[in-house]
Amino acid sequence: MNEPKRADSYRLSEGEKKCEWKDSANEKMANSGTLVINKEDHTMGNLIRMQLLRDKQVKFAGYIHPHPLIHKIELRVQTLDRALSTPMQVGSEGVRE
């Protein structure tokens, strides 16, 4: 059948990283970046987004889950212009908390 294996939704493939950081320096949003988290869904995306929004240095935090069969979330973080931390530092701290 065409049904994907259930383990593919939570088990990382060989050589696949859990988290990757995409620098968004050349995009339209200043002080922003995208954290791609593999093998996660809306549950983890919403938890991390809410934790990031508690930080006073964060101007925007949001995520997308591109497709139900693609097991990754893309978390966009934008910090204030006067923030002492970079989006990468704030995003990493939000994941740790």
Secondary structure by P-SEA (a helix, b strand, c coil): ccccccccccccccccccbbbbbccccccccbbbbbbccccaaaaaaaaaaaaacccccccccccccccccbbbbbbbbcccccccaaaaaaaaaac
